[in-house]
Amino acid sequence: MRSITDLPPRSAHARFTPDFGQRFLLTVDLPGDDAPELEVLAAFQRLCEEDGATPLYFAGAGAAGPQAMRAVLPAALATGRAELGVLYPERADPDRLERLIDELEQHFGAAPVIGRVAASNAEPPSPSVLIESGLGLDSSVHPNCDLSLVGGADLRRHPLHPYWLGEDRMLLELPQTTVFWGLLRRQGEWLHPLLARAPGWQRLAAWLGLLERITLSPQEADVEQAIRAIDIALDDRLPLLVLSCRLPDRAGFPGFADWWQRVLAYLELRRVPGTSVAALMRTVER
């Protein structure tokens, strides 16, 4: 079985039932060392429910302790209004990963079925370790990004399309959506790293509409950029848009909430419904 950071062949692309169409998955990283405030987590969960989205919370080590997590997540998970994933521990050997999964299940009443690295430059566990731990999905890959300079992998050529990590189709990768926008976007794979060495030229290329890399996250893009990225992903017939975020503090929540309300409204305008891991696994063809 391939490593998570290995480039997959095109034949590994996952197929979904015809009624799946194009959908989005909303994901939230909740590392244990940066717990959200109770008011923020509760308000964000309400926002998602009002807009028909099912947030997928990736919880890290120590996440079961903070009051916000204990007060909000169990009820939302029990009623299917939210889902749970796991942020891999720093050294994700089988025993450590299984202990974390057991801890999350004990505290929240739901076992995570999907995992993600806590930091984009971290090395993910091997697929065999994930399968042994009961995980059938991963969402660690960040396409169109070269993280080799900071100790990570070069993921510039990895697909945005969900794909299987082995011929047995036991582990499905859901890449986080990052696209190139602009007149030169088809050359973004090799051109963007060159521009990244000269930030002034990189900003100029974006301002002129030549080339811009956009991640679907409020921490990475403003609303206008996110809308451009959504249009590109839909025009490229990407079946699944994976949006990601970390929750802000109370002071930053109004702007954060406004970003999500406007982005979710645009997705509705483009007739892109939300999905969940449970629904996704019912529609993927093995």
URZI-V881109 format. One record per backbone hydrogen bond with DSSP energy under -1.0 kcal/mol. NH is the residue of the N-H (numbers start at 0). CO is the residue of the C=O. If there is no record, write none. Layout:
nh=NH co=CO
nh=NH co=CO
This chain:
nh=1 co=164
nh=5 co=2
nh=11 co=8
nh=12 co=9
nh=13 co=161
nh=16 co=282
nh=19 co=16
nh=22 co=238
nh=23 co=272
nh=24 co=240
nh=26 co=242
nh=27 co=55
nh=28 co=244
nh=29 co=57
nh=33 co=30
nh=40 co=36
nh=41 co=37
nh=42 co=38
nh=43 co=39
nh=44 co=40
nh=45 co=41
nh=46 co=42
nh=47 co=43
nh=48 co=44
nh=49 co=45
nh=50 co=46
nh=51 co=48
nh=52 co=47
nh=55 co=25
nh=56 co=82
nh=57 co=27
nh=58 co=84
nh=59 co=29
nh=62 co=59
nh=64 co=61
nh=69 co=65
nh=70 co=66
nh=71 co=67
nh=72 co=68
nh=75 co=71
nh=76 co=72
nh=77 co=73
nh=78 co=74
nh=79 co=76
nh=80 co=75
nh=81 co=75
nh=82 co=54
nh=84 co=56
nh=85 co=113
nh=86 co=58
nh=87 co=115
nh=92 co=90
nh=96 co=92
nh=97 co=93
nh=98 co=94
nh=99 co=95
nh=100 co=96
nh=101 co=97
nh=102 co=98
nh=103 co=99
nh=104 co=100
nh=105 co=101
nh=106 co=102
nh=107 co=103
nh=108 co=104
nh=114 co=136
nh=115 co=85
nh=121 co=118
nh=129 co=125
nh=130 co=126
nh=131 co=127
nh=132 co=128
nh=133 co=130
nh=134 co=129
nh=135 co=112
nh=136 co=112
nh=137 co=171
nh=138 co=114
nh=143 co=154
nh=146 co=152
nh=149 co=146
nh=150 co=147
nh=151 co=146
nh=154 co=144
nh=157 co=154
nh=162 co=172
nh=163 co=11
nh=164 co=170
nh=168 co=165
nh=171 co=135
nh=172 co=162
nh=173 co=137
nh=175 co=140
nh=176 co=241
nh=178 co=213
nh=180 co=211
nh=182 co=208
nh=183 co=209
nh=184 co=181
nh=186 co=183
nh=187 co=184
nh=190 co=186
nh=191 co=187
nh=194 co=190
nh=195 co=191
nh=197 co=194
nh=201 co=197
nh=202 co=198
nh=203 co=199
nh=204 co=200
nh=205 co=201
nh=206 co=202
nh=207 co=203
nh=208 co=205
nh=209 co=204
nh=210 co=204
nh=211 co=180
nh=213 co=178
nh=215 co=176
nh=216 co=214
nh=219 co=216
nh=220 co=216
nh=225 co=221
nh=226 co=222
nh=227 co=223
nh=228 co=224
nh=229 co=225
nh=230 co=226
nh=231 co=227
nh=232 co=228
nh=233 co=229
nh=234 co=230
nh=235 co=231
nh=236 co=233
nh=237 co=232
nh=240 co=22
nh=242 co=24
nh=243 co=215
nh=255 co=251
nh=256 co=252
nh=257 co=253
nh=258 co=254
nh=259 co=255
nh=260 co=256
nh=261 co=257
nh=262 co=258
nh=263 co=259
nh=264 co=260
nh=265 co=261
nh=266 co=262
nh=267 co=263
nh=268 co=264
nh=269 co=265
nh=270 co=267
nh=271 co=266
nh=274 co=23
nh=279 co=275
nh=280 co=276
nh=283 co=279
nh=284 co=14
